[in-house]
């Protein structure tokens, strides 16, 4: 694998690494912005839990009737 460490490809490696770093940065910033909406008492996950509990209650009431 001499081509992998060849000094002639330093610019390509540098651009690839910086580009990959930008992709990771955008991904982590995106997750950080969405995290607040997903968690917490009024977040989406809490509403999903409440919706599931309500649905189970309705199913139990329908079966009892």
CHARMM internal coordinates of N, CA and C (Angstrom, degrees):
IC EDIT
DIST 1 N 1 CA 1.4435
DIST 1 CA 1 C 1.5234
ANGL 1 N 1 CA 1 C 110.51
DIST 1 C 2 N 1.2865
ANGL 1 CA 1 C 2 N 116.14
DIHE 1 N 1 CA 1 C 2 N 49.50
DIST 2 N 2 CA 1.4575
ANGL 1 C 2 N 2 CA 120.44
DIHE 1 CA 1 C 2 N 2 CA 178.80
DIST 2 CA 2 C 1.5233
ANGL 2 N 2 CA 2 C 112.07
DIHE 1 C 2 N 2 CA 2 C -66.38
DIST 2 C 3 N 1.3186
ANGL 2 CA 2 C 3 N 116.52
DIHE 2 N 2 CA 2 C 3 N -31.28
DIST 3 N 3 CA 1.4637
ANGL 2 C 3 N 3 CA 119.54
DIHE 2 CA 2 C 3 N 3 CA -178.59
DIST 3 CA 3 C 1.5250
ANGL 3 N 3 CA 3 C 111.56
DIHE 2 C 3 N 3 CA 3 C -65.40
DIST 3 C 4 N 1.3289
ANGL 3 CA 3 C 4 N 116.08
DIHE 3 N 3 CA 3 C 4 N -26.17
DIST 4 N 4 CA 1.4647
ANGL 3 C 4 N 4 CA 120.38
DIHE 3 CA 3 C 4 N 4 CA -177.64
DIST 4 CA 4 C 1.5217
ANGL 4 N 4 CA 4 C 112.02
DIHE 3 C 4 N 4 CA 4 C -70.03
DIST 4 C 5 N 1.2922
ANGL 4 CA 4 C 5 N 116.89
DIHE 4 N 4 CA 4 C 5 N -31.44
DIST 5 N 5 CA 1.4645
ANGL 4 C 5 N 5 CA 121.11
DIHE 4 CA 4 C 5 N 5 CA -178.86
DIST 5 CA 5 C 1.5232
ANGL 5 N 5 CA 5 C 112.54
DIHE 4 C 5 N 5 CA 5 C -108.92
DIST 5 C 6 N 1.3021
ANGL 5 CA 5 C 6 N 116.93
DIHE 5 N 5 CA 5 C 6 N 9.27
DIST 6 N 6 CA 1.4609
ANGL 5 C 6 N 6 CA 121.15
DIHE 5 CA 5 C 6 N 6 CA -177.99
DIST 6 CA 6 C 1.5303
ANGL 6 N 6 CA 6 C 110.35
DIHE 5 C 6 N 6 CA 6 C -63.63
DIST 6 C 7 N 1.3025
ANGL 6 CA 6 C 7 N 116.70
DIHE 6 N 6 CA 6 C 7 N 136.55
DIST 7 N 7 CA 1.4673
ANGL 6 C 7 N 7 CA 122.09
DIHE 6 CA 6 C 7 N 7 CA -177.48
DIST 7 CA 7 C 1.5289
ANGL 7 N 7 CA 7 C 112.36
DIHE 6 C 7 N 7 CA 7 C -69.05
DIST 7 C 8 N 1.3356
ANGL 7 CA 7 C 8 N 117.86
DIHE 7 N 7 CA 7 C 8 N -20.11
DIST 8 N 8 CA 1.4649
ANGL 7 C 8 N 8 CA 120.43
DIHE 7 CA 7 C 8 N 8 CA -179.09
DIST 8 CA 8 C 1.5242
ANGL 8 N 8 CA 8 C 112.90
DIHE 7 C 8 N 8 CA 8 C -71.17
DIST 8 C 9 N 1.3222
ANGL 8 CA 8 C 9 N 117.84
DIHE 8 N 8 CA 8 C 9 N -17.66
DIST 9 N 9 CA 1.4632
ANGL 8 C 9 N 9 CA 121.19
DIHE 8 CA 8 C 9 N 9 CA -176.51
DIST 9 CA 9 C 1.5201
ANGL 9 N 9 CA 9 C 112.74
DIHE 8 C 9 N 9 CA 9 C -103.19
DIST 9 C 10 N 1.2958
ANGL 9 CA 9 C 10 N 118.72
DIHE 9 N 9 CA 9 C 10 N 21.46
DIST 10 N 10 CA 1.4578
ANGL 9 C 10 N 10 CA 121.02
DIHE 9 CA 9 C 10 N 10 CA -176.36
DIST 10 CA 10 C 1.5215
ANGL 10 N 10 CA 10 C 111.96
DIHE 9 C 10 N 10 CA 10 C -63.28
DIST 10 C 11 N 1.3294
ANGL 10 CA 10 C 11 N 117.32
DIHE 10 N 10 CA 10 C 11 N -37.55
DIST 11 N 11 CA 1.4648
ANGL 10 C 11 N 11 CA 120.07
DIHE 10 CA 10 C 11 N 11 CA -178.85
DIST 11 CA 11 C 1.5280
ANGL 11 N 11 CA 11 C 110.86
DIHE 10 C 11 N 11 CA 11 C -68.63
DIST 11 C 12 N 1.3162
ANGL 11 CA 11 C 12 N 116.69
DIHE 11 N 11 CA 11 C 12 N -41.55
DIST 12 N 12 CA 1.4658
ANGL 11 C 12 N 12 CA 120.36
DIHE 11 CA 11 C 12 N 12 CA 177.61
DIST 12 CA 12 C 1.5126
ANGL 12 N 12 CA 12 C 112.37
DIHE 11 C 12 N 12 CA 12 C -62.08
DIST 12 C 13 N 1.3363
ANGL 12 CA 12 C 13 N 116.04
DIHE 12 N 12 CA 12 C 13 N -43.40
DIST 13 N 13 CA 1.4620
ANGL 12 C 13 N 13 CA 119.80
DIHE 12 CA 12 C 13 N 13 CA 177.53
DIST 13 CA 13 C 1.5214
ANGL 13 N 13 CA 13 C 111.50
DIHE 12 C 13 N 13 CA 13 C -64.16
DIST 13 C 14 N 1.3167
ANGL 13 CA 13 C 14 N 116.43
DIHE 13 N 13 CA 13 C 14 N -41.42
DIST 14 N 14 CA 1.4646
ANGL 13 C 14 N 14 CA 120.82
DIHE 13 CA 13 C 14 N 14 CA -179.96
DIST 14 CA 14 C 1.5258
ANGL 14 N 14 CA 14 C 110.95
DIHE 13 C 14 N 14 CA 14 C -62.82
DIST 14 C 15 N 1.3271
ANGL 14 CA 14 C 15 N 116.82
DIHE 14 N 14 CA 14 C 15 N -46.80
DIST 15 N 15 CA 1.4621
ANGL 14 C 15 N 15 CA 120.32
DIHE 14 CA 14 C 15 N 15 CA 179.63
DIST 15 CA 15 C 1.5244
ANGL 15 N 15 CA 15 C 111.89
DIHE 14 C 15 N 15 CA 15 C -64.67
DIST 15 C 16 N 1.3230
ANGL 15 CA 15 C 16 N 116.13
DIHE 15 N 15 CA 15 C 16 N -39.70
DIST 16 N 16 CA 1.4585
ANGL 15 C 16 N 16 CA 119.53
DIHE 15 CA 15 C 16 N 16 CA 178.61
DIST 16 CA 16 C 1.5279
ANGL 16 N 16 CA 16 C 110.86
DIHE 15 C 16 N 16 CA 16 C -63.64
DIST 16 C 17 N 1.3132
ANGL 16 CA 16 C 17 N 117.27
DIHE 16 N 16 CA 16 C 17 N -46.04
DIST 17 N 17 CA 1.4569
ANGL 16 C 17 N 17 CA 120.76
DIHE 16 CA 16 C 17 N 17 CA -179.53
DIST 17 CA 17 C 1.5219
ANGL 17 N 17 CA 17 C 111.82
DIHE 16 C 17 N 17 CA 17 C -64.05
DIST 17 C 18 N 1.3209
ANGL 17 CA 17 C 18 N 116.94
DIHE 17 N 17 CA 17 C 18 N -42.48
DIST 18 N 18 CA 1.4728
ANGL 17 C 18 N 18 CA 119.95
DIHE 17 CA 17 C 18 N 18 CA 179.33
DIST 18 CA 18 C 1.5306
ANGL 18 N 18 CA 18 C 110.70
DIHE 17 C 18 N 18 CA 18 C -67.38
DIST 18 C 19 N 1.3141
ANGL 18 CA 18 C 19 N 116.41
DIHE 18 N 18 CA 18 C 19 N -39.44
DIST 19 N 19 CA 1.4659
ANGL 18 C 19 N 19 CA 119.63
DIHE 18 CA 18 C 19 N 19 CA 177.91
DIST 19 CA 19 C 1.5184
ANGL 19 N 19 CA 19 C 111.75
DIHE 18 C 19 N 19 CA 19 C -63.92
DIST 19 C 20 N 1.3271
ANGL 19 CA 19 C 20 N 116.56
DIHE 19 N 19 CA 19 C 20 N -41.98
DIST 20 N 20 CA 1.4581
ANGL 19 C 20 N 20 CA 120.67
DIHE 19 CA 19 C 20 N 20 CA 177.70
DIST 20 CA 20 C 1.5260
ANGL 20 N 20 CA 20 C 110.87
DIHE 19 C 20 N 20 CA 20 C -64.99
DIST 20 C 21 N 1.3208
ANGL 20 CA 20 C 21 N 116.78
DIHE 20 N 20 CA 20 C 21 N -37.50
DIST 21 N 21 CA 1.4672
ANGL 20 C 21 N 21 CA 120.64
DIHE 20 CA 20 C 21 N 21 CA 177.28
DIST 21 CA 21 C 1.5299
ANGL 21 N 21 CA 21 C 110.82
DIHE 20 C 21 N 21 CA 21 C -63.53
DIST 21 C 22 N 1.3181
ANGL 21 CA 21 C 22 N 117.41
DIHE 21 N 21 CA 21 C 22 N -38.92
DIST 22 N 22 CA 1.4713
ANGL 21 C 22 N 22 CA 120.97
DIHE 21 CA 21 C 22 N 22 CA 178.30
DIST 22 CA 22 C 1.5242
ANGL 22 N 22 CA 22 C 110.42
DIHE 21 C 22 N 22 CA 22 C -65.84
DIST 22 C 23 N 1.3294
ANGL 22 CA 22 C 23 N 117.23
DIHE 22 N 22 CA 22 C 23 N -41.39
DIST 23 N 23 CA 1.4673
ANGL 22 C 23 N 23 CA 120.60
DIHE 22 CA 22 C 23 N 23 CA 178.21
DIST 23 CA 23 C 1.5265
ANGL 23 N 23 CA 23 C 110.20
DIHE 22 C 23 N 23 CA 23 C -60.67
DIST 23 C 24 N 1.3260
ANGL 23 CA 23 C 24 N 117.09
DIHE 23 N 23 CA 23 C 24 N -45.86
DIST 24 N 24 CA 1.4576
ANGL 23 C 24 N 24 CA 120.59
DIHE 23 CA 23 C 24 N 24 CA 178.10
DIST 24 CA 24 C 1.5287
ANGL 24 N 24 CA 24 C 111.34
DIHE 23 C 24 N 24 CA 24 C -63.31
DIST 24 C 25 N 1.3076
ANGL 24 CA 24 C 25 N 117.77
DIHE 24 N 24 CA 24 C 25 N -40.75
DIST 25 N 25 CA 1.4570
ANGL 24 C 25 N 25 CA 121.22
DIHE 24 CA 24 C 25 N 25 CA 179.51
DIST 25 CA 25 C 1.5295
ANGL 25 N 25 CA 25 C 110.85
DIHE 24 C 25 N 25 CA 25 C -61.50
DIST 25 C 26 N 1.3114
ANGL 25 CA 25 C 26 N 116.83
DIHE 25 N 25 CA 25 C 26 N -46.34
DIST 26 N 26 CA 1.4672
ANGL 25 C 26 N 26 CA 121.00
DIHE 25 CA 25 C 26 N 26 CA 178.87
DIST 26 CA 26 C 1.5282
ANGL 26 N 26 CA 26 C 110.20
DIHE 25 C 26 N 26 CA 26 C -61.88
DIST 26 C 27 N 1.3236
ANGL 26 CA 26 C 27 N 117.33
DIHE 26 N 26 CA 26 C 27 N -41.64
DIST 27 N 27 CA 1.4627
ANGL 26 C 27 N 27 CA 120.53
DIHE 26 CA 26 C 27 N 27 CA 179.81
DIST 27 CA 27 C 1.5239
ANGL 27 N 27 CA 27 C 111.48
DIHE 26 C 27 N 27 CA 27 C -63.29
DIST 27 C 28 N 1.3261
ANGL 27 CA 27 C 28 N 117.38
DIHE 27 N 27 CA 27 C 28 N -45.47
DIST 28 N 28 CA 1.4663
ANGL 27 C 28 N 28 CA 120.06
DIHE 27 CA 27 C 28 N 28 CA -178.97
DIST 28 CA 28 C 1.5282
ANGL 28 N 28 CA 28 C 112.06
DIHE 27 C 28 N 28 CA 28 C -69.02
DIST 28 C 29 N 1.3113
ANGL 28 CA 28 C 29 N 118.02
DIHE 28 N 28 CA 28 C 29 N -37.27
DIST 29 N 29 CA 1.4721
ANGL 28 C 29 N 29 CA 120.50
DIHE 28 CA 28 C 29 N 29 CA 176.54
DIST 29 CA 29 C 1.5161
ANGL 29 N 29 CA 29 C 110.05
DIHE 28 C 29 N 29 CA 29 C -65.36
DIST 29 C 30 N 1.3219
ANGL 29 CA 29 C 30 N 116.92
DIHE 29 N 29 CA 29 C 30 N -40.51
DIST 30 N 30 CA 1.4585
ANGL 29 C 30 N 30 CA 120.88
DIHE 29 CA 29 C 30 N 30 CA 178.34
DIST 30 CA 30 C 1.5287
ANGL 30 N 30 CA 30 C 111.27
DIHE 29 C 30 N 30 CA 30 C -62.01
DIST 30 C 31 N 1.3124
ANGL 30 CA 30 C 31 N 116.74
DIHE 30 N 30 CA 30 C 31 N -44.34
DIST 31 N 31 CA 1.4662
ANGL 30 C 31 N 31 CA 120.51
DIHE 30 CA 30 C 31 N 31 CA 178.42
DIST 31 CA 31 C 1.5189
ANGL 31 N 31 CA 31 C 110.76
DIHE 30 C 31 N 31 CA 31 C -65.21
DIST 31 C 32 N 1.3166
ANGL 31 CA 31 C 32 N 117.05
DIHE 31 N 31 CA 31 C 32 N -40.01
DIST 32 N 32 CA 1.4612
ANGL 31 C 32 N 32 CA 120.44
DIHE 31 CA 31 C 32 N 32 CA 179.88
DIST 32 CA 32 C 1.5327
ANGL 32 N 32 CA 32 C 111.09
DIHE 31 C 32 N 32 CA 32 C -62.80
DIST 32 C 33 N 1.3166
ANGL 32 CA 32 C 33 N 116.97
DIHE 32 N 32 CA 32 C 33 N -37.25
DIST 33 N 33 CA 1.4640
ANGL 32 C 33 N 33 CA 120.16
DIHE 32 CA 32 C 33 N 33 CA 178.67
DIST 33 CA 33 C 1.5270
ANGL 33 N 33 CA 33 C 111.55
DIHE 32 C 33 N 33 CA 33 C -70.37
DIST 33 C 34 N 1.3207
ANGL 33 CA 33 C 34 N 117.81
DIHE 33 N 33 CA 33 C 34 N -33.31
DIST 34 N 34 CA 1.4545
ANGL 33 C 34 N 34 CA 121.50
DIHE 33 CA 33 C 34 N 34 CA -177.98
DIST 34 CA 34 C 1.5259
ANGL 34 N 34 CA 34 C 112.56
DIHE 33 C 34 N 34 CA 34 C -84.46
DIST 34 C 35 N 1.3110
ANGL 34 CA 34 C 35 N 117.64
DIHE 34 N 34 CA 34 C 35 N -21.20
DIST 35 N 35 CA 1.4581
ANGL 34 C 35 N 35 CA 121.38
DIHE 34 CA 34 C 35 N 35 CA -174.91
DIST 35 CA 35 C 1.5231
ANGL 35 N 35 CA 35 C 112.06
DIHE 34 C 35 N 35 CA 35 C -59.80
DIST 35 C 36 N 1.3001
ANGL 35 CA 35 C 36 N 116.88
DIHE 35 N 35 CA 35 C 36 N -39.70
DIST 36 N 36 CA 1.4675
ANGL 35 C 36 N 36 CA 121.39
DIHE 35 CA 35 C 36 N 36 CA -178.33
DIST 36 CA 36 C 1.5257
ANGL 36 N 36 CA 36 C 111.31
DIHE 35 C 36 N 36 CA 36 C -62.38
DIST 36 C 37 N 1.3135
ANGL 36 CA 36 C 37 N 117.48
DIHE 36 N 36 CA 36 C 37 N -38.66
DIST 37 N 37 CA 1.4646
ANGL 36 C 37 N 37 CA 121.00
DIHE 36 CA 36 C 37 N 37 CA -179.78
DIST 37 CA 37 C 1.5299
ANGL 37 N 37 CA 37 C 112.11
DIHE 36 C 37 N 37 CA 37 C -73.95
DIST 37 C 38 N 1.3049
ANGL 37 CA 37 C 38 N 117.50
DIHE 37 N 37 CA 37 C 38 N -25.07
DIST 38 N 38 CA 1.4565
ANGL 37 C 38 N 38 CA 120.43
DIHE 37 CA 37 C 38 N 38 CA -176.65
DIST 38 CA 38 C 1.5201
ANGL 38 N 38 CA 38 C 113.16
DIHE 37 C 38 N 38 CA 38 C -84.75
DIST 38 C 39 N 1.3066
ANGL 38 CA 38 C 39 N 118.32
DIHE 38 N 38 CA 38 C 39 N -31.35
DIST 39 N 39 CA 1.4524
ANGL 38 C 39 N 39 CA 121.16
DIHE 38 CA 38 C 39 N 39 CA -173.87
DIST 39 CA 39 C 1.5234
ANGL 39 N 39 CA 39 C 111.35
DIHE 38 C 39 N 39 CA 39 C -106.74
DIST 39 C 40 N 1.2952
ANGL 39 CA 39 C 40 N 114.80
DIHE 39 N 39 CA 39 C 40 N 170.67
DIST 40 N 40 CA 1.4551
ANGL 39 C 40 N 40 CA 120.57
DIHE 39 CA 39 C 40 N 40 CA 175.04
DIST 40 CA 40 C 1.5154
ANGL 40 N 40 CA 40 C 112.15
DIHE 39 C 40 N 40 CA 40 C 100.30
DIST 40 C 41 N 1.3015
ANGL 40 CA 40 C 41 N 114.25
DIHE 40 N 40 CA 40 C 41 N 173.93
DIST 41 N 41 CA 1.4571
ANGL 40 C 41 N 41 CA 120.92
DIHE 40 CA 40 C 41 N 41 CA -177.03
DIST 41 CA 41 C 1.5232
ANGL 41 N 41 CA 41 C 112.25
DIHE 40 C 41 N 41 CA 41 C -65.28
DIST 41 C 42 N 1.3255
ANGL 41 CA 41 C 42 N 116.23
DIHE 41 N 41 CA 41 C 42 N -33.65
DIST 42 N 42 CA 1.4623
ANGL 41 C 42 N 42 CA 120.19
DIHE 41 CA 41 C 42 N 42 CA -178.74
DIST 42 CA 42 C 1.5306
ANGL 42 N 42 CA 42 C 112.01
DIHE 41 C 42 N 42 CA 42 C -107.07
DIST 42 C 43 N 1.3215
ANGL 42 CA 42 C 43 N 117.23
DIHE 42 N 42 CA 42 C 43 N 16.46
DIST 43 N 43 CA 1.4568
ANGL 42 C 43 N 43 CA 121.66
DIHE 42 CA 42 C 43 N 43 CA -178.07
DIST 43 CA 43 C 1.5191
ANGL 43 N 43 CA 43 C 112.65
DIHE 42 C 43 N 43 CA 43 C -82.48
DIST 43 C 44 N 1.3063
ANGL 43 CA 43 C 44 N 115.10
DIHE 43 N 43 CA 43 C 44 N 177.75
DIST 44 N 44 CA 1.4565
ANGL 43 C 44 N 44 CA 120.51
DIHE 43 CA 43 C 44 N 44 CA -178.37
DIST 44 CA 44 C 1.5198
ANGL 44 N 44 CA 44 C 112.58
DIHE 43 C 44 N 44 CA 44 C -66.52
DIST 44 C 45 N 1.3241
ANGL 44 CA 44 C 45 N 118.34
DIHE 44 N 44 CA 44 C 45 N -37.82
DIST 45 N 45 CA 1.4536
ANGL 44 C 45 N 45 CA 119.72
DIHE 44 CA 44 C 45 N 45 CA -179.26
DIST 45 CA 45 C 1.5211
ANGL 45 N 45 CA 45 C 111.37
DIHE 44 C 45 N 45 CA 45 C -67.17
DIST 45 C 46 N 1.3102
ANGL 45 CA 45 C 46 N 117.80
DIHE 45 N 45 CA 45 C 46 N -37.22
DIST 46 N 46 CA 1.4658
ANGL 45 C 46 N 46 CA 120.65
DIHE 45 CA 45 C 46 N 46 CA 177.08
DIST 46 CA 46 C 1.5257
ANGL 46 N 46 CA 46 C 110.07
DIHE 45 C 46 N 46 CA 46 C -65.68
DIST 46 C 47 N 1.3050
ANGL 46 CA 46 C 47 N 117.30
DIHE 46 N 46 CA 46 C 47 N -39.05
DIST 47 N 47 CA 1.4704
ANGL 46 C 47 N 47 CA 120.46
DIHE 46 CA 46 C 47 N 47 CA 178.60
DIST 47 CA 47 C 1.5129
ANGL 47 N 47 CA 47 C 111.10
DIHE 46 C 47 N 47 CA 47 C -68.09
DIST 47 C 48 N 1.3142
ANGL 47 CA 47 C 48 N 117.21
DIHE 47 N 47 CA 47 C 48 N -35.68
DIST 48 N 48 CA 1.4526
ANGL 47 C 48 N 48 CA 120.82
DIHE 47 CA 47 C 48 N 48 CA 177.39
DIST 48 CA 48 C 1.5193
ANGL 48 N 48 CA 48 C 109.83
DIHE 47 C 48 N 48 CA 48 C -64.04
DIST 48 C 49 N 1.3233
ANGL 48 CA 48 C 49 N 117.40
DIHE 48 N 48 CA 48 C 49 N -41.84
DIST 49 N 49 CA 1.4687
ANGL 48 C 49 N 49 CA 121.10
DIHE 48 CA 48 C 49 N 49 CA 177.90
DIST 49 CA 49 C 1.5238
ANGL 49 N 49 CA 49 C 110.42
DIHE 48 C 49 N 49 CA 49 C -62.81
DIST 49 C 50 N 1.3344
ANGL 49 CA 49 C 50 N 116.91
DIHE 49 N 49 CA 49 C 50 N -43.77
DIST 50 N 50 CA 1.4674
ANGL 49 C 50 N 50 CA 120.10
DIHE 49 CA 49 C 50 N 50 CA 178.45
DIST 50 CA 50 C 1.5110
ANGL 50 N 50 CA 50 C 111.25
DIHE 49 C 50 N 50 CA 50 C -64.86
DIST 50 C 51 N 1.3295
ANGL 50 CA 50 C 51 N 117.49
DIHE 50 N 50 CA 50 C 51 N -39.95
DIST 51 N 51 CA 1.4666
ANGL 50 C 51 N 51 CA 121.20
DIHE 50 CA 50 C 51 N 51 CA 179.81
DIST 51 CA 51 C 1.5291
ANGL 51 N 51 CA 51 C 110.10
DIHE 50 C 51 N 51 CA 51 C -64.44
DIST 51 C 52 N 1.3130
ANGL 51 CA 51 C 52 N 117.28
DIHE 51 N 51 CA 51 C 52 N -41.25
DIST 52 N 52 CA 1.4635
ANGL 51 C 52 N 52 CA 121.52
DIHE 51 CA 51 C 52 N 52 CA 178.93
DIST 52 CA 52 C 1.5224
ANGL 52 N 52 CA 52 C 110.16
DIHE 51 C 52 N 52 CA 52 C -64.83
DIST 52 C 53 N 1.3197
ANGL 52 CA 52 C 53 N 117.18
DIHE 52 N 52 CA 52 C 53 N -42.43
DIST 53 N 53 CA 1.4660
ANGL 52 C 53 N 53 CA 121.08
DIHE 52 CA 52 C 53 N 53 CA 178.89
DIST 53 CA 53 C 1.5318
ANGL 53 N 53 CA 53 C 110.24
DIHE 52 C 53 N 53 CA 53 C -64.79
DIST 53 C 54 N 1.3321
ANGL 53 CA 53 C 54 N 117.93
DIHE 53 N 53 CA 53 C 54 N -42.42
DIST 54 N 54 CA 1.4613
ANGL 53 C 54 N 54 CA 121.22
DIHE 53 CA 53 C 54 N 54 CA 177.96
DIST 54 CA 54 C 1.5124
ANGL 54 N 54 CA 54 C 111.38
DIHE 53 C 54 N 54 CA 54 C -63.13
DIST 54 C 55 N 1.3262
ANGL 54 CA 54 C 55 N 116.71
DIHE 54 N 54 CA 54 C 55 N -40.65
DIST 55 N 55 CA 1.4580
ANGL 54 C 55 N 55 CA 121.28
DIHE 54 CA 54 C 55 N 55 CA -179.41
DIST 55 CA 55 C 1.5215
ANGL 55 N 55 CA 55 C 110.72
DIHE 54 C 55 N 55 CA 55 C -65.61
DIST 55 C 56 N 1.3398
ANGL 55 CA 55 C 56 N 117.02
DIHE 55 N 55 CA 55 C 56 N -39.62
DIST 56 N 56 CA 1.4642
ANGL 55 C 56 N 56 CA 120.61
DIHE 55 CA 55 C 56 N 56 CA 178.33
DIST 56 CA 56 C 1.5193
ANGL 56 N 56 CA 56 C 110.74
DIHE 55 C 56 N 56 CA 56 C -67.02
DIST 56 C 57 N 1.3257
ANGL 56 CA 56 C 57 N 117.13
DIHE 56 N 56 CA 56 C 57 N -37.94
DIST 57 N 57 CA 1.4635
ANGL 56 C 57 N 57 CA 121.52
DIHE 56 CA 56 C 57 N 57 CA 177.88
DIST 57 CA 57 C 1.5298
ANGL 57 N 57 CA 57 C 110.38
DIHE 56 C 57 N 57 CA 57 C -64.39
DIST 57 C 58 N 1.3164
ANGL 57 CA 57 C 58 N 117.56
DIHE 57 N 57 CA 57 C 58 N -43.72
DIST 58 N 58 CA 1.4583
ANGL 57 C 58 N 58 CA 122.13
DIHE 57 CA 57 C 58 N 58 CA 178.73
DIST 58 CA 58 C 1.5224
ANGL 58 N 58 CA 58 C 111.02
DIHE 57 C 58 N 58 CA 58 C -64.09
DIST 58 C 59 N 1.3214
ANGL 58 CA 58 C 59 N 116.88
DIHE 58 N 58 CA 58 C 59 N -39.92
DIST 59 N 59 CA 1.4656
ANGL 58 C 59 N 59 CA 120.72
DIHE 58 CA 58 C 59 N 59 CA 178.86
DIST 59 CA 59 C 1.5308
ANGL 59 N 59 CA 59 C 110.89
DIHE 58 C 59 N 59 CA 59 C -64.65
DIST 59 C 60 N 1.3324
ANGL 59 CA 59 C 60 N 116.24
DIHE 59 N 59 CA 59 C 60 N -41.41
DIST 60 N 60 CA 1.4589
ANGL 59 C 60 N 60 CA 120.50
DIHE 59 CA 59 C 60 N 60 CA 179.09
DIST 60 CA 60 C 1.5127
ANGL 60 N 60 CA 60 C 110.43
DIHE 59 C 60 N 60 CA 60 C -65.40
DIST 60 C 61 N 1.3295
ANGL 60 CA 60 C 61 N 117.75
DIHE 60 N 60 CA 60 C 61 N -40.77
DIST 61 N 61 CA 1.4618
ANGL 60 C 61 N 61 CA 121.62
DIHE 60 CA 60 C 61 N 61 CA 179.91
DIST 61 CA 61 C 1.5302
ANGL 61 N 61 CA 61 C 110.82
DIHE 60 C 61 N 61 CA 61 C -67.13
DIST 61 C 62 N 1.3174
ANGL 61 CA 61 C 62 N 116.95
DIHE 61 N 61 CA 61 C 62 N -37.03
DIST 62 N 62 CA 1.4640
ANGL 61 C 62 N 62 CA 120.24
DIHE 61 CA 61 C 62 N 62 CA 179.55
DIST 62 CA 62 C 1.5125
ANGL 62 N 62 CA 62 C 111.32
DIHE 61 C 62 N 62 CA 62 C -69.67
DIST 62 C 63 N 1.3191
ANGL 62 CA 62 C 63 N 118.01
DIHE 62 N 62 CA 62 C 63 N -35.89
DIST 63 N 63 CA 1.4579
ANGL 62 C 63 N 63 CA 121.43
DIHE 62 CA 62 C 63 N 63 CA 178.68
DIST 63 CA 63 C 1.5167
ANGL 63 N 63 CA 63 C 111.47
DIHE 62 C 63 N 63 CA 63 C -72.33
DIST 63 C 64 N 1.3393
ANGL 63 CA 63 C 64 N 116.92
DIHE 63 N 63 CA 63 C 64 N -31.92
DIST 64 N 64 CA 1.4643
ANGL 63 C 64 N 64 CA 120.93
DIHE 63 CA 63 C 64 N 64 CA -179.71
DIST 64 CA 64 C 1.5273
ANGL 64 N 64 CA 64 C 111.19
DIHE 63 C 64 N 64 CA 64 C -73.44
DIST 64 C 65 N 1.3138
ANGL 64 CA 64 C 65 N 117.98
DIHE 64 N 64 CA 64 C 65 N -25.80
DIST 65 N 65 CA 1.4662
ANGL 64 C 65 N 65 CA 121.06
DIHE 64 CA 64 C 65 N 65 CA -175.55
DIST 65 CA 65 C 1.5025
ANGL 65 N 65 CA 65 C 112.83
DIHE 64 C 65 N 65 CA 65 C -83.98
END
COOR INIT
IC SEED 1 N 1 CA 1 C
IC BUILD
